[in-house]
Amino acid sequence: MLRQRVITALVLLALLLSSLYATSWLPFALFTLVLISAAGWEWARLNGIVAPLPALATGALVAAMCAASLADMPPMGHAGGLWWAGTAAWVVGGAVVLRRGPAGWPGLPLLLRWALGPLLLWLAWLALAQARTIGINFLLSALCVVWAADIAAYFCGRAFGKRKLAVTISPGKSWEGVYGGMAGVLLLSLAWIWGESQFSLDSPSLFRLLQQRLGWLGLAATVLMLSALSVLGDLFESLVKRAAGAKDASGLLPGHGGVLDRVDALLPVLPAAMALISL
């Protein structure tokens, strides 16, 4: 299992870096489009659409939605309303879904549950593609919000975790882990801003833009909000998997599960990051 995880991670990293550092942002957009389409296929299967053709059609629909946006990418200054609407939907809808728990998810209409997947995946991909047009440093800083929160939460949860966060959804998560993840992202933001003062980079980071526009207190408040949203995305996918009786979204990534298992926390964070820099 460990060997599989390492090999898969190295292959994905090689593909990611080669597309990310291409002279154009287009290879990265196309690479992530393929991944997000696979996540659409996984979403359909998790929500009871197990017949091959409808599940594949869901992935194709996600690909078509992303490709249409790729051909007509909204200008940076004209998409703020979209990002804020998506963020509000995550906050309100996520709270409602988590309150209902895994037992309440199958009670929602199948059409609604199915449609949520393509919409959320498309919105996250659009934010990802537009973040890349700003610059590599900006994109990496947004992605690292989730990665830092996850890593810090894991170690803090193992060391100090006592109070369970959501026993029926993800028994391994604790409030101490959440607080540790938030502290980790705060430290990351300060370190990143310091690093930008020492090196010449292709673009300002998410943290630098938030600090410039909202001040230091605004930076702290917004990175804490983004950390909380990463937890929301993780719990949401865990809830859907638990309702489906599945351990992983799929076996597409040997040793890692499915694409959704790797991008779940990014789904609410990326649109929210784009919303915040539109202020």
C-alpha positions in Angstrom: 0.0 0.0 0.0 2.8 2.4 0.9 4.6 1.7 -2.4 1.4 2.3 -4.3 0.8 5.6 -2.5 4.4 6.8 -3.2 4.3 5.8 -6.9 0.9 7.4 -7.5 1.9 10.6 -5.7 5.1 10.9 -7.7 3.3 10.4 -11.0 0.7 13.0 -10.1 3.3 15.4 -8.9 5.3 15.1 -12.1 2.1 15.8 -14.2 1.1 18.6 -11.9 4.4 20.4 -12.0 5.0 20.0 -15.7 1.5 21.5 -16.4 1.8 24.2 -13.7 5.1 25.5 -14.9 4.3 25.5 -18.6 4.6 28.8 -20.4 0.8 29.0 -20.8 -1.8 28.4 -18.1 -3.7 26.2 -20.6 -2.0 22.8 -19.9 -2.7 23.2 -16.2 -6.4 24.0 -17.0 -6.7 20.9 -19.2 -4.9 18.6 -16.8 -7.1 19.6 -13.9 -10.2 19.4 -16.2 -9.5 15.7 -16.7 -9.2 15.2 -12.9 -12.3 17.1 -12.1 -14.2 15.1 -14.7 -13.1 11.9 -13.1 -14.5 13.3 -9.8 -17.8 13.9 -11.5 -17.9 10.2 -12.4 -17.1 9.3 -8.8 -19.9 11.7 -7.5 -22.5 9.9 -9.7 -21.5 6.5 -8.4 -21.5 7.7 -4.8 -25.1 8.9 -5.2 -26.6 5.7 -6.6 -25.9 6.2 -10.3 -23.9 3.0 -10.7 -24.9 2.1 -14.3 -21.7 2.8 -16.4 -23.2 5.1 -19.1 -25.0 7.5 -16.7 -22.0 7.7 -14.5 -19.7 8.3 -17.4 -22.1 10.9 -18.8 -21.9 12.8 -15.5 -18.1 13.0 -15.9 -18.6 14.1 -19.5 -21.0 16.8 -18.4 -18.5 18.2 -15.9 -15.9 18.2 -18.7 -18.2 20.0 -21.0 -19.1 22.6 -18.4 -15.4 23.3 -17.8 -14.5 23.3 -21.5 -17.3 25.8 -22.2 -15.9 28.1 -19.4 -12.3 27.5 -20.7 -13.4 28.9 -24.1 -15.1 31.9 -22.5 -13.3 32.5 -19.2 -15.0 35.4 -17.3 -12.7 38.4 -16.7 -11.2 38.6 -13.3 -13.1 41.7 -12.2 -16.5 40.4 -13.4 -16.9 37.1 -11.5 -17.0 38.4 -7.9 -20.7 37.7 -7.6 -20.3 34.1 -8.8 -17.6 33.4 -6.2 -19.6 35.0 -3.4 -22.8 33.1 -4.4 -20.8 29.8 -4.4 -19.3 30.6 -1.0 -22.7 31.4 0.5 -24.1 28.2 -0.9 -21.3 26.2 0.7 -21.8 27.9 4.1 -25.6 27.6 4.2 -26.0 24.4 2.3 -23.1 22.7 4.1 -24.5 23.6 7.5 -27.9 22.1 6.5 -26.4 18.9 5.1 -24.0 18.3 8.1 -26.9 18.9 10.5 -29.0 16.2 8.7 -26.0 13.8 8.9 -25.4 10.7 6.7 -28.8 9.4 7.4 -30.4 12.5 6.0 -28.5 12.7 2.8 -30.3 9.8 0.9 -33.6 11.6 1.9 -32.8 14.4 -0.5 -34.2 14.1 -4.0 -31.8 12.1 -6.2 -31.9 14.8 -8.9 -30.8 17.4 -6.4 -28.0 15.3 -5.0 -26.8 14.4 -8.5 -26.9 18.0 -9.8 -24.9 19.4 -6.8 -21.8 17.4 -7.9 -21.3 18.9 -11.4 -22.1 22.4 -10.1 -19.7 22.3 -7.2 -16.9 20.6 -9.2 -17.3 23.1 -12.1 -17.2 26.1 -9.7 -14.0 24.8 -8.0 -12.4 24.1 -11.3 -13.2 27.5 -12.6 -11.7 29.1 -9.5 -8.6 26.9 -9.9 -8.2 27.9 -13.6 -8.6 31.6 -12.9 -6.2 31.4 -9.9 -3.6 30.0 -12.3 -4.1 33.0 -14.6 -3.1 35.3 -11.7 0.1 33.5 -11.1 1.8 30.3 -9.8 2.6 31.9 -6.4 -1.0 32.9 -5.9 -2.3 29.5 -6.9 0.1 27.5 -4.7 -0.6 29.7 -1.7 -4.4 29.0 -2.1 -3.7 25.3 -2.4 -1.4 25.3 0.6 -4.2 26.6 2.8 -5.9 23.2 2.5 -2.7 21.2 2.7 -1.3 23.1 5.7 -4.7 22.8 7.5 -4.9 19.1 6.8 -1.3 18.3 7.9 -1.5 20.5 11.1 -4.9 19.1 12.0 -3.6 15.5 11.6 -0.7 15.9 13.9 -2.5 18.1 16.5 -5.4 15.7 16.5 -3.2 12.8 17.1 -1.3 14.6 19.9 -4.1 16.4 21.7 -7.4 15.2 20.2 -10.1 14.5 22.8 -13.3 16.1 21.8 -14.8 14.6 18.7 -15.8 16.9 15.9 -18.4 14.8 14.0 -18.6 11.3 15.3 -21.3 10.1 12.8 -19.5 11.6 9.8 -15.7 11.3 10.5 -14.9 9.7 13.9 -11.2 10.5 13.6 -11.5 14.2 13.5 -11.4 16.3 16.7 -11.9 20.0 17.6 -8.3 20.1 18.8 -7.3 19.0 15.3 -9.4 21.8 13.8 -7.8 24.4 16.0 -4.4 23.1 15.2 -5.1 23.3 11.5 -6.2 26.9 11.8 -3.0 27.7 13.8 -1.0 26.0 11.1 -2.5 28.1 8.3 -2.0 31.3 10.3 1.7 30.5 10.7 1.9 29.6 7.0 0.4 32.9 5.9 3.0 34.9 8.0 5.9 32.8 6.7 4.7 33.1 3.1 4.4 36.9 3.4 7.9 37.0 4.8 9.2 34.8 2.1 7.7 37.1 -0.6 9.7 40.0 0.9 12.9 38.0 0.4 12.3 36.6 -3.1 11.1 37.9 -6.5 8.0 35.8 -7.4 5.7 35.8 -10.4 2.6 37.1 -8.5 1.5 38.1 -5.1 0.2 35.3 -2.9 -3.3 35.0 -1.6 -2.0 35.9 1.8 -0.3 39.1 0.6 -3.4 40.2 -1.3 -5.6 39.7 1.8 -3.1 41.5 4.0 -2.9 44.5 1.6 -6.6 44.8 1.2 -7.9 43.9 4.6 -5.0 44.5 7.0 -3.4 42.1 9.4 -6.6 41.4 11.4 -8.4 40.9 8.1 -5.8 38.4 7.0 -6.1 36.5 10.3 -9.9 36.4 10.0 -10.0 35.3 6.4 -7.4 32.6 6.7 -9.3 31.2 9.7 -12.5 31.2 7.6 -10.7 29.4 4.7 -9.4 26.8 7.2 -13.0 26.3 8.5 -14.2 25.9 4.9 -11.6 23.2 4.2 -13.0 21.2 7.1 -16.5 21.7 5.8 -15.5 20.3 2.4 -13.8 17.3 3.9 -16.7 16.5 6.2 -19.2 17.0 3.3 -17.5 14.4 1.2 -17.1 12.0 4.2 -20.8 12.3 4.8 -21.7 11.4 1.2 -19.3 8.4 1.3 -20.7 7.3 4.6 -24.2 7.5 3.3 -23.2 5.4 0.3 -21.4 2.9 2.6 -18.1 3.6 0.7 -14.6 4.0 2.2 -13.2 5.8 -0.8 -14.8 7.7 -3.7 -13.2 5.2 -6.1 -9.9 3.3 -6.7 -8.7 5.6 -9.5 -5.6 6.7 -7.6 -3.9 3.5 -6.2 -3.1 3.9 -2.6 -5.0 7.2 -2.3 -8.6 6.3 -3.2 -10.4 8.6 -5.6 -10.0 12.1 -7.0 -12.8 13.4 -4.8 -10.8 12.1 -1.7 -7.9 14.3 -2.7 -9.8 17.5 -3.7 -12.8 17.5 -1.3 -11.4 20.3 0.9 -10.5 22.4 -2.1 -14.1 22.6 -3.4 -15.3 25.3 -1.0 -11.9 26.9 -0.4 -11.0 27.9 -4.0 -14.2 29.8 -4.8 -14.0 31.5 -1.3 -10.4 32.5 -2.0 -11.4 34.1 -5.3 -14.3 35.8 -3.5 -12.1 37.3 -0.8 -9.6 38.9 -3.3 -12.5 40.5 -5.2 -13.2 42.7 -2.1 
